Amino acid sequence: MYKKLRTLQTIDESGAVLIVRLENADVAERVAEAAIAGGFRALEITLSIPGAVDVIRQLSAKHGPNGVAVGAGTVLDEHSAYECIRAGADFLVSPQLNPAMIRTANRYQVPTISGAYTPTEFVNSAEAGADILKLFPTEAGGIPYAKSVLAPLAHLPIMPAGGVTVENVGEWFAAGVAGVGVGSYVTKAWQPDGDFSRVTEAAKEFLSAVAEARQ
Ligand SMILES: O=C[C@H](O)COP(=O)(O)O
């Protein structure tokens, strides 16, 4: 299958993208490995982590052949987009609409998850060529706001990010979202004592709640 479609299919089948935003590359890599062991097949490594591009390069080379989509997050411009694509990123994520970033990704046929909040931003992002639209931030409006946006825009693949947990993921899917982005619920499960096996357990628990919510 065409690579861009395969990546989108992986994200769609996963129903959840793991957002790895941590303090350094070493912890990010350990968390990513533990989450992959727990079943995650779509992960974004945010560029806010020093050395993130090398983490993307290593994870992508190691797990890409096994069907894991390794993306880059917090890709704010076309320069970062190109660098991440060259490092092997399977998809790019931004918290905002940046048409030049989306254009660069589409030039190389790499899918994008583009941040939006208002109906205007959602539609502009779709028109700019984004594949998936990330509802961000979610803390203020929450699930009721997502329902209001989705009422006229149910045809758009919307993925909320921020505050998604095993407790509320069912409600998010019931609101009509196409998938969810989850971060700290899984990526910080190793704290405070450094037991990374808890990340694997949190990943399994979260993905099983996603599967149940989508039945
Ligand atoms: O960039 C962070 C994402 O919005 C994830 O948020 P979260 O840690 O609340 O899941």
The ligand as an SDF file (V2000), in Angstrom:
LIG
                    3D

 10  9  0  0  0  0  0  0  0  0999 V2000
    1.4300   18.2870   24.4850 O   0  0  0  0  0  0  0  0  0  0  0  0
    0.7770   17.6680   25.2990 C   0  0  0  0  0  0  0  0  0  0  0  0
   -0.4880   17.0540   24.9450 C   0  0  0  0  0  0  0  0  0  0  0  0
   -1.4660   17.9930   24.8130 O   0  0  0  0  0  0  0  0  0  0  0  0
   -0.8200   15.9190   25.8700 C   0  0  0  0  0  0  0  0  0  0  0  0
   -1.4910   16.3490   26.9910 O   0  0  0  0  0  0  0  0  0  0  0  0
   -1.6690   15.3570   28.2200 P   0  0  0  0  0  0  0  0  0  0  0  0
   -0.3130   15.1610   28.8140 O   0  0  0  0  0  0  0  0  0  0  0  0
   -2.5990   16.1010   29.1280 O   0  0  0  0  0  0  0  0  0  0  0  0
   -2.2660   14.0750   27.7080 O   0  0  0  0  0  0  0  0  0  0  0  0
  1  2  2  0
  2  3  1  0
  3  4  1  0
  3  5  1  0
  5  6  1  0
  6  7  1  0
  7  8  2  0
  7  9  1  0
  7 10  1  0
M  END
$$$$
